[in-house]
């Protein structure tokens, strides 16, 4: 897929305020500081699409970007640790789950996970919740440039083993890096096939 046009459409503080549209939506979510904004900018080949920060919790709203006038890329707030109060973290999680449960045009959710970390409780619980709600999702490991090939393989295998304890079939998995653009064609290819129903 070639990205020819990206357009910021709207930031929403509540799920019901999201754009009313029949276009496919592909949402991205993960723990705070997982590298979500950098990944979105890499996918869109636009460094200014999503705001990046070294501090966790930069994204606090649901952000819709229209891609090629055909589909929406949706930037969701991070969950887990952020420099905010406990009530603030609950508010972000409520915003995320509210969007996921109410958005009928969601074709797939990309759950971003930092490949350097061992399986974290918050990630596993969130993935488990997606399964109970029958929300379509894939897993996207970020920052793969930070590990050697052997360490990356070892960490991914550890994560798969943990997921296999709860899932009969694992979701599709992508390995990405916003630094060297690895995984970009695979993710965009998946989106293209999903839109086509292939």
C-alpha positions, 0 to 999 in steps of 0.5 A: 500500500502506498500512502498518498495522503494523510489528513488529521480529522478530529480529536475526541474526548469521548467515544460518542464524539468520534467521527460518524463515518462508514469508512474502515478504522484501524486503531492502535493502542499500547502501554504508555511510551511503547512507541505508538506515535513513532510507529504511526508516523513511520507507517504514514511516512509523516513525522508530524502525523502524531505527536511524539514525546519521551514522556509517557502519556502524551496521547490523551484523546482519540485521534482520527487520521484519514488515510488516502481518503479511504480509511481511518488510522486511529490513535488511542491513549496509552494504558498502564503507567503514565505521569497522571493520577490513578483516576486519570489512568482509569479515565484513559482506559475507560476512553479506550474500552468505550471506543472499542465497544462502540465503534462499529467500523473498527476492522482491527486493533493493533496492540503494541508491545515493547519487544524488550519487555517480558510479558506484562500483566497489564498487556496480558489482561488487556489482550484477554479482555479483547478476547472476551469481547470478540474484538478483532486484534493483532499484536505489533511488537515495537522497537525491534531495532533495540535488540539483537536478532537472537534476543528478539527471537527469544523474547517473542518466543517467550511472549508466544508461550505465555499467550499459548497458555490462554489462546488456542490460536494466536493472533497475527504478529508483526515485528516493527521498528520506527527507526529502520522502518521494518514491518511497515510493508507488512502492516500496511499490506495487512490493512490493505488485505483486511479492507478488501476482505482477503 
